[in-house]
Amino acid sequence: MWNLNALNDTVFSPMLLLGADVFVDLPLNKEKQNAITSYFAYNYFDLGPNYVRNIGVMNPANGVNTTGTFNGSGNGFPAVGTGSTLYFQIGYLMKKELIGKSTFQFFGATQISDFERPNDYMLMYELGFNWLTNGTHNSKVSLNYQDRPIFNSDGFGNLNQPSRKGMIVLQYQVMI
């Protein structure tokens, strides 16, 4: 990785990416075909001094006004950076053919990151459900709510989290 130092000289540093993750799919009742799914990941990234990457999925915005935040435009938030990240996701699949051929899967997820640059932890969480219209993930409607932090600079280069924003996402996915 590279960055510019205070003298605008290019400084190179080695990149280190370490991670471990576990996925569990635990059937509960063979007759009902319901299940609990869970995913856990720990990552340590060294992407250079104070590196932070804001990510905004399907971000509808393309600019920031003069009172903009560190997050940038739209729905972006610090998702990747130098430091440690824990990510956890859990879901519950209801019984097969709950309504006709369809069923529901409820889920929740959270990401907690201790990045080098921001003064505060980055905490994002989301809750939602999948409506599996034909009983599988081949055709599904998803609705979820995501809550993410907003970071601002205090004028001395410190990043603090004074507020949070929410987002509701409705999507349809079809596998062909």
Residue pairs with C-beta under 8 A, 6 or more apart in sequence:
1 12
1 13
1 14
1 15
1 47
1 48
1 51
2 10
2 11
2 12
2 13
2 48
3 10
3 11
3 13
3 48
3 49
3 51
4 10
4 11
5 11
13 46
13 48
13 49
14 46
15 46
15 47
15 48
16 44
16 45
16 46
17 43
17 44
17 45
17 46
18 43
18 44
18 45
19 41
19 42
19 43
19 44
20 41
20 42
21 39
21 40
21 41
21 42
22 38
22 39
22 40
22 41
23 37
23 38
23 39
24 36
24 37
24 38
24 39
25 35
25 37
26 35
26 36
26 37
26 38
27 33
27 34
27 35
28 34
28 35
28 36
29 95
32 95
32 96
33 93
33 95
33 96
34 92
34 93
34 94
34 95
34 96
35 92
35 93
36 90
36 91
36 92
36 93
37 89
37 90
37 91
37 92
37 93
38 88
38 89
38 90
38 91
39 87
39 88
39 89
39 90
40 86
40 87
40 88
40 89
41 85
41 86
41 87
41 88
42 84
42 85
42 86
42 87
43 84
43 85
43 87
44 83
44 84
44 85
45 80
45 81
45 82
45 83
45 85
46 82
47 53
47 80
47 81
47 82
48 82
49 82
49 116
50 82
50 116
50 117
51 81
51 82
51 116
51 117
52 78
52 80
52 81
52 82
52 115
52 117
52 118
53 78
53 79
53 80
53 81
54 70
54 71
54 72
54 76
54 77
54 78
54 79
55 76
55 77
55 79
55 80
56 72
56 73
56 74
56 75
56 76
56 77
57 75
59 73
59 74
59 75
59 76
60 74
60 75
61 73
61 74
61 75
62 73
62 74
63 73
64 72
64 73
69 150
69 151
69 152
70 78
70 118
70 151
70 152
70 153
70 159
71 77
71 78
71 150
71 151
75 148
75 165
75 167
77 122
77 124
77 148
77 149
77 150
78 113
78 115
78 118
78 122
78 149
78 151
79 111
79 113
79 122
79 124
81 113
81 115
81 116
81 117
82 115
82 116
82 117
83 113
83 114
83 115
83 116
84 113
84 114
85 111
85 112
85 113
85 114
86 111
86 112
86 113
87 109
87 110
87 111
88 109
88 110
89 107
89 108
89 109
90 107
90 108
90 109
91 105
91 106
91 107
91 108
92 105
92 106
92 107
93 103
93 104
93 105
94 103
94 104
94 105
94 106
95 103
96 103
96 135
97 103
97 135
98 104
101 133
101 134
101 135
102 131
102 132
102 133
102 134
102 135
103 132
103 135
104 129
104 130
104 131
104 132
105 129
105 130
105 132
106 128
106 129
107 127
107 128
107 129
107 130
107 144
108 125
108 126
108 127
108 128
109 125
109 126
110 123
110 124
110 125
110 126
111 122
111 123
111 124
111 125
112 121
112 122
112 123
113 121
113 122
113 123
114 121
114 122
115 122
117 159
118 151
118 159
118 160
118 161
119 158
119 159
119 160
120 149
120 151
120 159
120 160
120 161
122 149
122 151
122 161
123 149
124 146
124 147
124 148
124 149
125 146
125 147
126 144
126 145
126 146
126 147
127 144
127 145
128 142
128 143
128 144
128 145
128 169
129 142
129 143
129 144
130 137
130 140
130 141
130 142
131 140
131 141
131 142
131 143
132 139
132 140
133 139
133 140
133 141
137 173
137 175
138 174
138 175
139 173
139 174
139 175
140 172
140 173
141 170
141 171
141 172
141 173
142 169
142 170
142 171
142 172
142 173
143 168
143 169
143 170
144 168
144 169
145 166
145 167
145 168
145 169
146 166
146 167
146 168
146 169
147 164
147 165
147 166
147 167
148 164
148 165
148 166
148 167
149 161
149 163
149 164
150 161
150 162
150 163
150 164
150 165
151 159
151 160
151 161
152 159
152 160
152 161
152 162
153 159
154 160
